[in-house]
């Protein structure tokens, strides 16, 4: 019996996205003057033009050498990973970045919570204060943001752009609130110009999740209760029909990692 279950829902994508698989992930659709200007510069840098909020690749002339496909090749879409705290998202992403250091870049989120022991500003998170983050949010500098346990979390346009500037495919690790906000922004034409691949990582059951969270030693009983309550809501949403593209039940980390690679690379998984 399989210890890891995956439920993919295939999406039809334009052929051009497959043809230009070596290009960086398309940039976001910005909603302020400064971020729109930055977005246009990034589009131009990767050989794209923006028409009506859509990123279109320029047709290459016959004397322009075709770019060599990356290894492994895959559709250049932003990848959004979500799931309850303790589901194993970070473990899976750490392995992915180790195995493919030149292909992927992690969009580092901002947060107003205090750093935990061993965390470094600019590595796990960009740590900031509440007033500064609220000001940036009001100035439309964030792609998505959410609040949990009186702390703000969010993904800035600048953080995404820094990954694109490194010529890597962007990966976001955000909570369900942020995913819902991002999906709404995309429907309103304010998110990414290419629909991201949404992957939900779930624990086998809430009991396993509780043991993992207790094992971290970072939660008191009050915060643990809040996380488990939030996890129940997130699982209900993540396992709901049509909310994400792929659900990976992380019961065995090795099998879960294989499923993650299959979701990203498809038949080109290595």
C-alpha positions in Angstrom: 0.0 0.0 0.0 1.4 3.4 -1.0 2.5 5.5 1.9 2.2 8.7 -0.1 -0.9 9.6 -2.1 -1.0 12.3 -4.7 -4.1 13.7 -6.5 -3.0 15.7 -9.6 -5.4 17.7 -11.6 -3.8 18.4 -15.0 -4.0 21.9 -16.5 -4.0 22.7 -20.2 -1.2 25.2 -20.9 -0.3 27.1 -24.2 2.3 25.3 -26.2 4.5 28.5 -26.1 5.1 27.9 -22.4 6.5 24.5 -23.1 8.6 25.7 -26.1 10.3 28.4 -24.0 10.9 26.2 -21.0 14.4 27.7 -20.4 13.1 31.2 -19.7 12.7 32.4 -16.1 9.3 32.3 -14.5 7.1 35.0 -15.9 6.8 38.0 -13.7 3.9 39.2 -11.7 1.3 41.7 -12.8 2.0 44.7 -10.7 -0.7 47.1 -9.5 1.3 50.3 -8.7 3.3 52.6 -10.9 6.7 51.7 -9.5 6.1 48.0 -9.5 4.6 48.1 -13.0 7.8 49.8 -14.2 9.9 47.2 -12.5 7.8 44.5 -14.0 8.2 45.8 -17.5 12.0 45.9 -17.1 12.0 42.3 -16.0 9.7 41.3 -18.9 12.1 43.0 -21.3 15.1 41.3 -19.8 13.6 37.8 -20.4 12.5 38.6 -23.9 8.8 39.2 -23.1 6.4 42.0 -23.9 3.4 42.9 -21.8 0.1 43.3 -23.7 -3.1 43.9 -21.7 -1.5 42.4 -18.6 -0.4 39.3 -20.4 3.3 38.3 -20.8 4.0 37.3 -24.4 7.3 35.9 -25.6 8.8 37.6 -28.6 9.2 35.4 -31.7 12.9 34.8 -32.3 14.3 35.5 -35.8 15.7 32.7 -37.8 19.3 33.7 -37.1 18.8 33.8 -33.4 20.1 30.6 -31.8 17.4 28.8 -29.9 18.1 28.6 -26.1 19.3 25.2 -24.8 16.6 23.6 -22.7 17.4 23.3 -19.0 17.9 20.0 -17.3 15.4 18.9 -16.2 12.9 20.7 -18.5 9.5 21.7 -17.3 6.8 24.3 -17.8 8.2 27.7 -16.5 5.4 28.4 -13.9 5.7 29.9 -10.5 5.3 27.2 -7.9 3.3 27.8 -4.8 3.7 25.3 -1.9 1.2 25.5 1.0 0.0 23.3 3.8 -0.3 23.3 7.6 2.7 24.1 9.8 4.4 20.8 10.5 3.3 19.1 7.2 6.9 18.8 6.0 6.9 21.6 3.4 10.3 22.9 4.4 11.9 19.5 4.5 10.7 18.8 0.9 11.8 22.2 -0.3 15.3 21.9 1.3 15.8 18.7 -0.6 14.6 20.2 -3.9 17.0 23.2 -3.5 19.9 20.9 -2.7 19.3 18.7 -5.7 18.6 21.6 -8.1 20.5 24.6 -6.9 20.6 26.4 -10.2 17.0 25.8 -11.3 15.0 27.1 -8.4 15.0 30.2 -6.1 13.0 30.6 -2.9 11.0 33.8 -2.5 11.7 34.8 1.1 8.6 36.0 3.0 8.4 39.0 5.3 7.1 38.6 8.9 6.6 40.7 12.0 7.2 37.8 14.4 10.4 37.5 16.3 13.2 35.3 14.9 13.4 31.8 16.5 16.7 30.4 17.7 18.9 29.7 14.7 17.0 31.8 12.3 18.8 34.5 10.3 17.3 37.7 8.8 17.1 37.3 5.0 17.4 33.5 5.1 14.3 32.0 6.7 12.4 35.3 6.6 12.8 39.0 6.2 12.1 40.1 9.8 10.5 43.5 10.1 8.2 45.5 12.4 4.5 45.8 12.1 4.3 49.5 11.2 6.9 49.1 8.4 5.1 46.1 6.9 1.7 47.7 7.1 3.1 50.8 5.3 4.5 48.6 2.5 1.2 46.7 2.2 -0.7 50.0 1.9 1.8 51.0 -0.9 0.9 47.8 -2.9 4.4 46.4 -2.4 3.1 42.9 -1.5 1.9 40.2 -3.8 0.0 38.6 -0.8 -0.1 38.9 2.9 -1.9 37.3 5.8 -2.0 37.4 9.6 -1.6 34.6 12.1 -1.3 34.7 15.9 -1.1 38.6 15.7 1.9 38.4 13.3 1.9 39.5 9.7 3.4 37.4 6.9 3.7 38.2 3.3 5.5 38.0 -0.1 6.8 41.2 -1.6 7.1 41.9 -5.3 10.8 42.7 -4.6 11.4 39.2 -3.1 9.9 37.6 -6.2 11.9 39.8 -8.5 15.2 39.0 -6.8 14.6 35.3 -7.7 13.9 36.2 -11.3 17.0 38.4 -11.4 19.0 35.3 -10.5 17.5 33.6 -13.6 15.7 31.0 -11.5 12.2 29.6 -11.2 10.4 31.1 -8.3 9.0 29.0 -5.4 6.7 30.5 -2.8 6.0 28.8 0.6 2.9 30.6 1.9 -0.1 29.7 4.1 -3.6 29.1 2.9 -4.7 32.7 3.6 -2.0 33.9 1.3 -2.8 31.4 -1.4 -6.5 32.4 -1.3 -5.5 36.0 -1.6 -3.0 35.3 -4.4 -5.7 33.3 -6.3 -8.1 36.1 -6.0 -5.5 38.6 -7.2 -4.8 36.4 -10.2 -8.5 36.4 -11.0 -8.5 40.2 -10.8 -5.5 40.4 -13.1 -3.1 41.5 -10.4 -1.1 38.4 -9.6 1.4 36.4 -11.7 1.0 36.7 -15.5 1.2 32.9 -15.7 -1.0 30.9 -13.4 1.2 29.2 -10.7 1.3 25.5 -10.0 -0.4 25.2 -6.6 0.7 22.2 -4.4 -0.8 21.4 -1.1 1.3 19.3 1.4 -0.8 17.5 4.0 0.1 15.3 7.0 -1.4 11.7 7.2 -3.6 12.9 10.0 -3.8 15.6 12.7 -2.2 13.3 15.3 1.0 13.1 13.3 0.9 16.8 12.8 0.7 17.4 16.6 3.6 15.1 17.3 5.7 16.9 14.7 4.9 20.3 16.1 5.6 19.2 19.7 8.9 17.7 18.5 10.1 21.1 17.3 10.0 22.5 20.8 9.0 25.9 19.5 5.3 26.0 20.6 3.7 26.4 24.0 0.3 24.8 24.6 -1.6 28.0 23.6 0.3 28.5 20.3 0.1 24.7 19.6 -3.7 24.8 20.0 -4.0 27.7 17.6 -1.8 25.9 15.0 -3.8 22.7 15.3 -7.1 24.7 14.9 -5.6 26.5 11.9 -4.4 23.2 10.5 -7.9 21.7 10.6 -9.2 24.6 8.6 -6.3 24.4 6.1 -6.7 20.7 5.6 -10.4 21.1 4.9 -9.6 23.7 2.3 -6.6 22.1 0.8 -8.3 18.7 0.3 -11.4 20.4 -1.2 -12.1 19.8 -4.9 -10.5 22.3 -7.3 -8.6 24.5 -4.7 -5.1 23.3 -5.7 -3.6 21.4 -8.5 -1.8 18.6 -6.6 -2.2 17.2 -3.1 0.7 15.3 -1.5 0.1 13.4 1.7 3.5 13.4 3.4 3.5 10.1 5.3 6.9 9.0 4.0 9.3 11.9 3.2 11.1 10.0 0.4 8.0 9.1 -1.4 6.5 12.6 -0.9 9.7 14.1 -2.4 9.3 11.8 -5.5 5.7 13.0 -5.8 6.8 16.6 -5.5 9.4 16.2 -8.3 6.8 14.4 -10.5 4.3 17.3 -9.9 7.0 19.9 -11.0 8.8 18.0 -13.7 6.2 15.6 -15.0 7.7 13.0 -17.4 11.0 14.8 -17.3 11.6 14.0 -13.6 15.2 13.0 -12.8 
